Amino acid sequence: MVSHTLSNFDRDLNGIRTELNAMAENVQFQCQQALQALLNHDASIAEAVVAKDTLTNQSLKKIEGHSTNVLARQQAVADDLRFILCSMRIAPHLERIGDYAKSTALKSEHFPNGLPAQWREKLERMQRHLLTMFDHVMQSYNSKNLAQAGVVFEGDDTLDVYYQDIYISLIDTIQQGQGSSKQWVELLFIAKNFERAGDHVKDISRDVQFMIRGHLT
């Protein structure tokens, strides 16, 4: 009976992990395709990002429900309890990252002619760094790699530098009266979306560190 109970509990833990990874894959797709929708002014890509966001929201509810149910049925020991609680904390962060990707994709309508090369390169640099952080943080969650989680935490500083570069350049462009001020403001919001998404990845890395160590310092 004990073996059977433990086996069921292990399946529950694996189920939560699988659900969270599936949610992360959806969010990663959103982040990858949101910028493509913008750069290519592609409404079909934007619609795909929006559709994925619906799945992301459904995943959040599923993970929260599954985790709550497991906590109610099982007496989890410290390590397993931290894993469950960490997964419950990570899911809302993933949902918010998906929201930022959705917002970015929908803003593609403001750029019918795409973006000048200067801004493409800056946004692509932010996206690459964000996706690298995202990959590392999910790997650290799955492998319980403390060092990798720490690298993600520190990597947010670089993303902030990239955002500041775009911010300063855009403010200078607006002050010089170049192009459409409305477009530049929208572009600033897009860059802020990437920066905020990075903040959530950083928060996930903090949760993973707590899951592994049992404390934050």
N, C-alpha and C positions, 0 to 999 in steps of 0.2 A: 504493500500500500504506500509506504514512504517513497519507494522508487518511482511508483506511478505518479505520485504527487509532484515529486521533483521534476520528472519528465514533462509534466504539463506546465510547470512553472518555467522551465527552460524554453519550451515552445512559445510561451507568452513573451518572454524576453526577446527571443529571436523574432517574433512577430512584430514587436514594437520597433526593433532595429530595422527590419525590412521595410516597414511602413515609413519610417523616417527617411531612410535612404531613397525610397521611391519619391517622397515629397521633395527631397533635395535634388533629385534628377530633374523633376519638373521645373523647379526654381532655376536650376542651372540652365536649362533650355530657355527659360524666359529671359535670363540675363544675356545669354548669347544672341538670341534673336531680336531682342528689343532694339539694340543698336543697329542691327541690319535693317530693321524696318525703317529706322530713322535715316540711315545713310543712303538707302536705296529708294526712299519714299514709297514703300511697298505696303499697301493696305492689307494684302493677304497675310503677310508676315505679322503685322500688327494684330490682326484678328486671331492668328494662331497663339500669340502671346496672351491675349485676353482669354482665350479658351483654356489655356493651360492654367491661368490664374484661378479659374473656377475649380479645376481639379486640386490645385494647391489648397484652396479654402476647404474643400471637402476632406483633404488629407489631415488638415489641422484638427477638425472635429473628430475624425476617426482615431487619431493618435491620442487625443485628450480623453476620449471615451474609453479606449482600450486600456490606457495606462491607469485611469481611475478605477476601472473594473478590476484590474490586476491587484492594485493596492488594497481594494476592499476584500478580495478573496484570499490573498496570500500574505503571509508574514515575512516580508523581505528582510534579509540581513543587510548590513550597512552598505556593502558594495553594490548589491542589486538595487537597494532602495535609491542610492545616488544615481544609478544608471536610469532608473525609471523617471525620477524627478528631473534629471538633466534632459532626458528626451522630451519631457513635457515642456521644459523651458525653451528648448531649441526650436520646437515646432512653431511657436509664434514669431520667433525671429525669422525663420524661413518664410513665413507668410508675409511679413512686412517687406522682405527683400523682393518677393514676388510682386507685391504692390508697387514698389518703386520701378521694377522692370515694366510692369503694365503701364504705368504713367509715362515712362520714356517712350514706349512703343506708340502710345496714342498721340504723343506730341509730334510724331512724324508728319502729321497733316500740316504743320506749320512750316515745313521745309520742302515745298514741292520741287525745288531744284537741287535738293541734296545739300551738302555742306562743302565749303571750301576745304582744300587739302589741309590747311593749318589746323582747323577744328576737328577734322576727321582723325588726324594723327593723335591729337591730344586726347580725344574721347576713347579712341582705340587703345591708347596706352593705359588709361584708367580702367577700361574694361578688362584688358589682359591681366592687370595686377589684381583686380577684384576676383576674377575667375581663378587665378592661382591661389589666392587666399582661401577661396571657397573650397577648392579641391583639397588643400592642406587641412582645413578644419574638419572636413568630413572624414578624411583619412585618420586624423587624430582621434576622432570620435569612435571610429570602427576598430582601430588598433590600440586605443588607449595609450597613444604616444604623447607623453608630456612635453618633450622637446619640440615636437612639431606644432603642438598647440601654442607654445611660447613664441615660435617664429611667426605664426599668424597674428598673434597679439601685437608684436612689434611691427609687422608689415603694414598695419593701419596707418602708421606715421607717414609712410611713403605715399599712400593713397591721399592723405591729407595734403601733402606737398603738391601732388599732381592737381588736386582740386584748386589749391591756392594759385597755381600757375594759370589755370583757366580763368579763375575769377579775376585776377589782376589784368590779364590780357583782354577779357571781355569788357571790363570797366573802362579800360583805356580806349578800346574800339568804340564804345558807346559815346564817350566824351569827345572823341574826334568826329563824331557824326557819320561814321562809315556804316553803310548798309541799313538794314531795318532794325531799329531799336527793339521792336517787339520780338523779332527772331532771336536777338542776342539775349534778351531776358529769358526767353524759353530755353535757350541753350544753357544759360546759367542754372536754371531749374533742373535740367537734365544732368549736368555735372554734379549738382547737389544730390540728386537721386543716387548716383554712384557712391558719393561720399557717405551718405547715410546708410546705404547698403553695406559699405565697409564697416561702419560702426556696429551693425548687427552681426556681421561675421566676427568681429572682435569680441562682442558679447558672447557669442557661441563658444569661442575659444576659452573665454573665462569660465563658462559653464563646464566645458570639457576638463579644464584643469581641476575644478572642484570635484568633478566625478572621479577623477583619477586619484587625487591626493586627499580629498576629504576636507580641504581648506583652500583658501585663495592665496595665502602668502607663505 
